């Protein structure tokens, strides 16, 4: 969703099975059973099948089966978590020297996008808009949006830190930038699905103090592609990538 950098750039952040069980009956063994079953009367055959089914579905056997499935699921989840942590570390190391993306070359951007996609593939939060992890104040640590990075300005006139707050319970968002200008913008969010919102900006605050009504066309969209309690990856409707870290989960957007 939109980034909290300048009046024009703030609106641009919106654009801010387990394997099959082995067969224990060989073809020849199975064939040897057929004539034996044929010698039985239909009622005896049904009794044999019923007894076999009953044996297979005893509570003890069901409990044992469920335990195996639970163990398998827990193993996969733990392995997935370990993979996510390793990818997060790789991602953070890659973006650390890039001044939030301002110093990133096209090759850097491509490399980071590939790492981000690996992380998105192990996203533990399938419905981010319903997760408490989303709520609070996030610091932008990397983006490909040049307007948010303000790369056309002298470094002294660029915002030093940028934040985005989301309160999903009231469907509100706020983007803030630090000095030298301290601009802000607030927006209404409309869910498109469980991880994507449409964004309509309502007010800019110049210097954090002077309110200016946002134009009607100040709209965008934001998809949350990775979310946990400390890191968020989002993609905007203009193709930009945003990576943010949680700094204050208790933050509430002023009303």
ABEGO torsion letter per residue (X at the ends): XBBBABAAAAAAAAXXXBBBBBBABBAAAAAAAAAAAAABBAAAAAAAAAAAAAAAABAAAAAAAAAAAAAAAAAAAAAAAAAAAAAAAAAAAAAAAAGGGAABBAAAAAAAAAAAAAAAAABABABAAABAAABEBBBBABBABAAAAGAABBAAABBABBBBBBBAAAGBBBBBBBOAAGBBBBBBBBBABAABBBBBBABBBBGGABBBBBBAABBBBBBBABBBAABBBBBBAAGBBBBBBBABAABBBBX
